[in-house]
Amino acid sequence: MKPVTRKIAIAFGILAATTFVVAEKVATPIAIGVSVAQTSNTALLGREQVIGAQIAESFFNSRGGVNGTPFKLFFEDTGGDEAGAINAFQTQINKNNVVAIVGPTLSQQAFAADKIADRAKVPVLGPSNTAKGIPQIGDFIARVSSPVSIVAPNSVRAALKINPEIKKVAVFYAQNDAFSTSETGTFQETAKAQGLEITTVQRFQTTDSDFTSQVSAGLATKPELVIVSGLAADGGNLIKQLRLAGYKGLIIGGNGLNTANMFPVCQQYCDGVLIAQAYSPTAAGSLNAAFRTVYKNTYKKEPPQFTAQAFAAVQVIVEALRRVDKAAKVSGAELADVRVALNDAILAGTYNTPLGTISFDKEGEVNQKLFYVAQIKMNPDNKTGSFVYLK
Ligand code: 1QQ
């Protein structure tokens, strides 16, 4: 292109770009984004989140929505990787014009996608990101999912209560996943603090399905406890292969294994696995009772943690929106202003959720009080089972 022609082209480009920067208004119904994994192996976890968000949508809309204005959830699938999360977030921010985003499923994805929302000044509420450092990504990033540093130690204490003789621990973790790397750090610190010996640390990838070398190296150290930090598909296969190789001791699974969608993968070999929980179906509180009833009526079982956390994330946004809306009507207001006011309101509030009463510190870290440990009980069909909460 000749220099003059190029200058004209650039000038037109700038003009075109500027004409498109019209100030967006908040639509009715009010758009809230939900971007979790609806496809890929990560959907074993994400599918439970979709259900929680959908329950919250009808539950809170039937109770007046945002002071009489309905809200609508926009689902944009992230898949299981960073690129998928980035794309989904961009669609939420620029096309769906959402006031806030619930998502993504994995911390690994959050470290990539949250920055984009933060720069665009769009509040993000992580429904399941538990790695160290998530709220610190930016001012617009908070989470309802308590971090591994608080949740994970509960399962180690539970294992020692079941078998006080445990001394030797073998640790396995997915080294290509930010959450798994963070969680194994917590598990290893906890084990040491409890006076246990870590006999081996075995690494794998979340994409692996054959763990022959890690299993034989790990079991050669004669552990009395195995701790696995990975995701549902890889973690389920690893547990199965540990049992098939003859390991008889207790197994602790991390948060990435915290779903009944793992059961068809590990089958009867999942029986007895201990997993810490940031939610209990029987926790006190009228909202949990209502949520539990709605879930059980449809799914004929107890609600899982990821479903409760996704419900809580939507709830927090709706309740914060109600406060913003009381000060100045949200529907029809400048989208950019509402996003900023909503972020402040999210952080300022206290919420009675199915997870108990939660609030946030100024960085967006959740304050939650009660945690639990459940043990997997498989049914005779070897495909279904349940999480039995320990006392
Ligand atoms: C994280 C997690 C996931 C395993 C939950 C779905 O805790 O990535 O932080």
Residues whose N, C-alpha, C, O or C-beta is under 5 A from the ligand:
A	BS01	1QQ	L45 T105 L106 S107 Q108 S128 N129 T130 A131 F179 N255 G256
